């Protein structure tokens, strides 16, 4: 099981880079198929762990996203309606990502590990010797 916590500054850096990348691909006419979901998993799980929540919440969001898109598709929605639906879903997921970056992490050790050090952190977390 992945036990890793991500602080807000690190999360925001990754979140902004992901949103810029997705925007660039869309503007170039090459949308990332499944790219947003994969990226939200990569940064969403450790951030959820930092706020004391299960990473499985990301899975629930992805299932809801897919269900909405496929529901519109199987309901016979037009191409324009499908694009609007996909855009609304994208905005909703982006809003959830922004909310996740705004809430504070647990100030103490939780079941997913010790509190992350302040500032930008990349790679495997370092263990702390003792709490202050």
C-alpha positions as CSV (number, residue, x, y, z in Angstrom):
1,X,0.0,0.0,0.0
2,X,1.3,3.4,-0.9
3,X,1.9,5.5,2.2
4,X,3.0,8.9,1.2
5,X,1.8,12.4,2.1
6,X,2.2,15.5,-0.1
7,X,2.2,19.0,1.3
8,X,0.3,21.9,-0.4
9,X,3.2,23.6,-2.1
10,X,4.3,20.4,-3.8
11,X,0.7,19.6,-4.7
12,X,0.1,23.1,-6.2
13,X,3.3,22.9,-8.3
14,X,2.3,19.5,-9.8
15,X,-1.4,20.6,-10.2
16,X,-0.5,23.7,-12.1
17,X,2.0,21.8,-14.3
18,X,-0.7,19.2,-15.1
19,X,-3.4,21.8,-15.9
20,X,-0.9,23.7,-18.2
21,X,0.0,20.5,-19.9
22,X,-3.6,19.5,-20.4
23,X,-4.5,23.0,-21.7
24,X,-1.6,23.0,-24.1
25,X,-2.6,19.6,-25.5
26,X,-6.3,20.7,-25.9
27,X,-5.3,23.9,-27.6
28,X,-3.1,21.9,-30.0
29,X,-6.1,19.7,-30.8
30,X,-4.6,16.6,-29.1
31,X,-6.6,16.0,-26.0
32,X,-5.0,13.6,-23.4
33,X,-7.1,10.5,-23.4
34,X,-7.1,9.3,-19.8
35,X,-4.2,11.6,-19.0
36,X,-6.1,13.7,-16.5
37,X,-7.3,10.7,-14.6
38,X,-3.7,9.3,-14.3
39,X,-2.3,12.6,-13.2
40,X,-5.0,13.1,-10.6
41,X,-4.2,9.7,-9.2
42,X,-0.5,10.4,-9.0
43,X,-1.0,13.7,-7.1
44,X,-4.4,13.1,-5.6
45,X,-3.7,10.1,-3.5
46,X,-0.8,11.5,-1.5
47,X,-2.6,14.8,-1.0
48,X,-5.6,13.0,0.3
49,X,-3.4,11.0,2.6
50,X,-2.0,14.3,3.9
51,X,-5.5,15.5,4.9
52,X,-6.2,12.1,6.5
53,X,-8.5,10.7,3.8
54,X,-8.3,7.5,1.8
55,X,-6.8,7.6,-1.7
56,X,-9.7,5.5,-2.9
57,X,-11.7,8.8,-3.1
58,X,-9.8,9.5,-6.3
59,X,-11.2,6.2,-7.7
60,X,-14.7,7.2,-6.8
61,X,-14.3,10.5,-8.7
62,X,-12.9,8.7,-11.8
63,X,-15.8,6.3,-11.7
64,X,-18.3,9.1,-11.5
65,X,-16.6,11.0,-14.3
66,X,-16.6,7.9,-16.6
67,X,-20.3,7.2,-15.7
68,X,-21.4,10.7,-16.6
69,X,-19.6,10.7,-19.9
70,X,-20.8,7.2,-20.9
71,X,-24.2,8.0,-19.6
72,X,-24.4,11.0,-22.0
73,X,-22.9,8.9,-24.8
74,X,-25.4,6.0,-24.4
75,X,-28.3,8.4,-24.0
76,X,-27.6,9.4,-27.6
77,X,-26.3,12.9,-26.9
78,X,-25.0,14.9,-29.8
79,X,-21.4,15.7,-30.3
80,X,-21.8,19.2,-29.0
81,X,-23.6,17.9,-25.9
82,X,-20.8,15.4,-25.3
83,X,-18.2,18.1,-25.6
84,X,-20.1,20.3,-23.2
85,X,-20.6,17.4,-20.8
86,X,-16.9,16.6,-20.9
87,X,-16.0,20.3,-20.3
88,X,-18.3,20.4,-17.3
89,X,-16.8,17.2,-15.9
90,X,-13.3,18.6,-16.5
91,X,-14.2,21.8,-14.6
92,X,-15.8,19.8,-11.8
93,X,-12.6,17.7,-11.4
94,X,-10.4,20.8,-11.6
95,X,-12.6,22.4,-8.9
96,X,-12.1,19.3,-6.7
97,X,-8.4,19.5,-7.3
98,X,-8.3,23.2,-6.3
99,X,-10.3,22.4,-3.2
100,X,-7.8,19.6,-2.3
101,X,-5.0,22.1,-2.6
102,X,-6.7,24.6,-0.3
103,X,-7.4,22.4,2.7
104,X,-4.8,22.0,5.4
105,X,-3.1,18.7,6.0
106,X,-3.1,16.8,9.3
107,X,-0.7,18.6,11.6
108,X,0.5,15.4,13.2
109,X,1.4,11.9,12.0
110,X,-1.6,10.0,10.6
111,X,-2.0,6.5,9.4
112,X,-0.3,7.4,6.1
113,X,2.9,8.7,7.7
114,X,4.6,11.6,9.3
115,X,3.7,15.2,8.4
116,X,5.6,16.3,5.3
117,X,8.4,18.8,5.7
118,X,7.5,22.4,4.6
119,X,8.4,23.6,1.1
120,X,8.6,21.8,-2.2
121,X,9.4,18.1,-1.8
122,X,10.1,15.7,-4.7
123,X,10.7,11.9,-4.7
124,X,10.5,9.6,-1.7
125,X,9.8,11.3,1.6
126,X,12.5,11.4,4.2
127,X,11.8,10.0,7.6
128,X,11.9,12.4,10.5
129,X,13.7,11.5,13.7
130,X,11.2,13.0,16.2
131,X,8.3,15.4,16.4
132,X,8.8,18.9,17.8
